[in-house]
Amino acid sequence: MINRVKGTYDILPDEIKKWQRLEEVIRNIAKLFNFDEIRTPIFESTELFHRSVGESTDIVKKETYSFKDRGDRMNTLRPEGTAGVVRAVIENKLYSNPSMPLKVYYNGPMFRYERPQKGRQRQFHQFGAEIIGAKSPLADIEIINFAATFLKALGIGDNVVKINSLGDRESKENYQSALLEYLKPNIEHFCSDCKRRYLENPLRVLDCKVDKENPYLVNSPKPIDYLSDSARIHFDQVIMGLDSIGLVYEIDKFLVRGLDYYTHTVFEIESNLATLGAQSTLVGGGRYDNLIQSLDGPDLAAVGFAFGLERLVLALDAKEEIQEPFIHCFFINLTDFINNNSLEIINNLRHGGLIVEYDFLNRNLKSQFKQADRLNPIFYLIYGDEEANKRVCRVKRRDNGEQLEVPLENLYQYLVRSITSNNCSSGDCSGCSGC
Ligand code: AMP
């Protein structure tokens, strides 16, 4: 038997509803904030990720799935979405659109060769959004608000929005030299990972997860104390904007995020739900004002975020969901399906937009009811020779057991009215004005 590759998994039919719900909420909230969808290829030139995510990051050094194609070109399965979006914006000159800034979102699989665990896979899914071409703190506020509103729409509470600023290029450079100066005599007090980061990507030392209480870490210089005047003003305005919409946040001076391209605002939303275990960060994002130019595009400031969908599914699992009706009707046939007009009735209801299911396995009556209950219908439609002779269908509500005979020519109308009005029991849709 051939098994799935380590770190990948199948999303099976009984799980798919949660994914579809996520996708629907993504589309709805994106519409609300006026973001358009963009779809970029799943693989890109390897160079794109080296130049954007950064040569020294864990993602590029250890986690990419890269391969040479038959034309001897190096390609990489995308480990994140921003690089591809930025490449597409530059290549298609989307920045020449008069209605800038560009507001786009994406949703799709990403690939990282990480150690798999709960909430961490090698193929996972990200929903991300980017505002490209806006330096204003309004764009940072819009992005953070979009992320928080999306979680609210999903009913995922118990989160903390953490925010920090790395400042502009000048602030980042000043901070980096201060940090290196501090770490040089103290690096032996840090974990082995941090010793490596000190040489390759010193900012990431602040992100140490091994010992957050380490006094050498706690006392190290923080980026927020090295902000230039303009970077400080930018951050203050972001904070004021979040306050004005009542969005609750925490300033986390240790937040730096893993990728090289971030400048100014960085943020994460962390969940306190126990189901998420160690992988509690639902979304991460921030501003990346220099990335587009460094990829040979115009000087365009940008800000974005990326959610991990697997973690959102885990967060949704933690909620007690009310079981929603799965289908409208289960058609219970008391005689031979093919030889009476059951299929025609079912087909007419379906063409009218009702979800109708029936038995394919020649089950007896009791088993048909059992099968129906598994699908949680609003109605059982009971139909046999007697009903066929009378040109009626017996309709039984599953919630209260009420039952009545409805003439076949009224059946569709009756079902639709009962579903929308939820209390009709007359069965006479020809003259009734009750609904
Ligand atoms: P990043 O692109 O690393 O900033 O990650 C953004 C979000 O994507 C994280 O907050 C996670 O929710 C999710 N994520 C990142 N890596 C993985 C992974 N290997 N498996 C599942 N989700 C991930």
Residues whose N, C-alpha, C, O or C-beta is under 5 A from the ligand:
A	BS01	AMP	E80 R112 E114 G119 R120 Q121 F124 T281 L282 V283 G284 A306 F307 G308 E310 R311
